[in-house]
């Protein structure tokens, strides 16, 4: 995905308020994700168990929300590379005392980040 705006989407009881996939993913070119909500994990992006790399570069994530893990981005069983991207006011809120992880990013397969 190069550029574009993903805004105000809802996965009410599921994952990936903006994007939900089980493949490799590259996001770049000023892509913007804001105001997306997931009833489970990955307010803006969820990538499940594919073992394929996820790369996010030069993108912005703002005010995305997930109930369980990864307020903006949830990547599980895959490697995540973040470069020159911003994460602002993303949250995870289970609504109870249940454990939650990664207000901005949850990376279950390892990750690297650079400015």
N, C-alpha and C positions, 0 to 999 in steps of 0.2 A: 504494500500500500504506500503510495507516494502522495503526500499532501492530503487534503480533505478534512472535513469536520464531522465528527461523530458526537452528536449532542442530544441529550434528553431522552435516551432510550432506556427501556426497562425490561429486565428479565425477572418478572415478578417472583417466581418460585425457582428460578434456575440460575445458571452461570453466564457470565459474559454479557453485561448490560449492553455493550456496544458491539463486541465481536466474540464469538464462541466457536472454536475450531479444534481439530485434532490433526494438525499438519504444521509444518514449519511456517514461520511468519517473519516478514521484514516490514517494519514501519519506519518511514523517513519523510524528509521533505517538508517539514513543518506541519505534520498531521496534528490535529487537535482533538482531544477527547475531554468533554466536560459535561457534568450534570447527568452522567449515566448511572444506573442503579442495578445491582444484581441481588436477588433474594437468597443467593448462596455465595459464590466466590467470583472475584474478578469484576469489579464495577464497570470498568471500561473494556478490558480484554481478558479472556480465559483461553488458555491453550492446555489441552489435556493429554498427558501420557503418550505423546507421539514419539518422543526420543529425538525429534527434529528440532534444530536450533531456532531460537526466537531472537531477533535483533531489532532494537528500537533506537533510532538515532534522530536527533533534531526535532523532537516531538514534545507536546505539552499535554499534561494530565491535570485537570483541575476540577475539584468538587465532585469526584466520583465516589460512590458508596457501595460497599458490599456487606452482607450480613455476617459472613464467616471469615474469609481470608482474602487478602489482596484488594484493598479498597479501590485501587486503580487497575493493577495488573496481577493476575494469578497465572503462574507457569509451573506445571507439575511434571516431573520426570523428564524435563528437557532443560538445556542450558540457555540462559538468558544473558544477552549482552546489551548494556545500556550505554549510550554515548550522547552527550550534549542534549539531554532531555530534562524537562522540569516536572516536578510533582508538587502540587500546591493544594492543600486543604482536602485531601482524599481521606476517607475514613472507613473503618470497619466497626460495626456495632451489632452485636448479636441480640441486643435488647434484653439480655439476661446476664448471668455470671459465667456463661460458657466461654471457654478460651477462644480467642480470635488472634489472627496473626497477619502482620503486614498491612498497616494503614495505607501505605503507598504501593508496596510491591511484596508479593510472596513468590519466592523462587525455590521450588522444591528439588530442582535438579542441578543447582549451582548457578552462579552468576558472576559477572564482572561489570564494573561501572567505571566510566571515565568522563571527565569534563570536556 
